Amino acid sequence: MDSEQAPPQFVDTDLRGARFVRADLSGAVMRAVEVAGLDIDSPWLHEGPPLLVNGVDVGPFVEAELDRRFPGRSERRAGTPDGLRSAWAAVERTWAATLERVAGMPPDTVDVSVDGEWSFAQTLRHLVMATDVWLGKAILGREQPFHPLGQPNAEYETDGYDTSVFTTRTPAYGEVLEARAGRVAMVRDFLAGVTPQELATRRWNPWAPEHPETTLSCLHVILREEWEHHRFAVRDLDAIETGRS
């Protein structure tokens, strides 16, 4: 929206049941609104200005509750080699338990989409791509870091990036698990030998090269991707089990 254009106003407007996907609602002001059943999902809640509900910044409460629900999540901002290794071990334990859960569900569960979101298999494929972007490309500097089974996000596909490296077929779940296991091991192996000096090494944002990163900040993105997509995955598995898909 043009910075000089007045923001839209919705007065006495019925938005019940409306769905906003990849929408920018930053700075939105809501007054005297009915919010029963409102469901907000913002992975970047803790990164920007506060989210105020009746004048209370709810961001810290949300973060604390998510850390309580997902043991090990609180380690995702570790800043030392040992801390990062512990953080990644927590990620591996968490996903291992979820993979075991899925193995006990009907075989087609991995391909079920809930409310148009990625299926479980697609989520694993996206994490393959996230590892390739932030470890393979940003840190290791590989010219072509992408596994063909990686799942690009919508922004990647619509912003003109080359998607020809990714398969157009739907791979078997066993192939997805193999690709995912390989990328999990790649992160583990990198962290096994990382040093404090390496963590401070300057890198570049793979999506916006004008923005500097460090090895540490790139690893933090990987950890954030892991925990956020795990949250999405178990949310949808719960919906599938209760018949809400």
VENQUIMO-V218528 format. One record per backbone hydrogen bond with DSSP energy under -1.0 kcal/mol. NH is the residue of the N-H (numbers start at 1). CO is the residue of the C=O. If there is no record, write none. Layout:
<<NH/CO> <NH/CO>>
This chain:
<<5/2> <18/15> <28/25> <38/35> <45/42> <47/44> <53/56> <56/53> <58/51> <62/58> <63/59> <64/60> <65/61> <66/62> <67/63> <68/64> <69/65> <70/66> <73/70> <75/72> <76/73> <78/75> <84/80> <85/81> <86/82> <87/83> <88/84> <89/85> <90/86> <91/87> <92/88> <93/89> <94/90> <95/91> <96/92> <97/93> <98/94> <99/95> <100/96> <101/97> <102/98> <103/99> <105/102> <109/106> <111/108> <112/109> <117/114> <121/110> <123/119> <124/120> <125/121> <126/122> <127/123> <128/124> <129/125> <130/126> <131/127> <132/128> <133/129> <134/130> <135/131> <136/131> <137/132> <138/133> <140/135> <142/136> <150/147> <151/125> <157/153> <158/154> <159/155> <161/156> <166/163> <167/148> <176/172> <177/173> <178/174> <179/175> <180/176> <181/177> <182/178> <183/179> <184/180> <185/181> <186/182> <187/183> <188/184> <189/185> <190/186> <191/187> <192/188> <199/195> <200/196> <201/198> <203/213> <205/211> <211/208> <213/203> <215/201> <216/199> <218/214> <219/215> <220/216> <221/217> <222/218> <223/219> <224/220> <225/221> <226/222> <227/223> <228/224> <229/225> <230/226> <231/227> <232/228> <233/229> <234/230> <235/231> <236/232> <237/233> <238/234> <239/235> <240/236> <241/237> <242/238> <243/240> <244/239>>
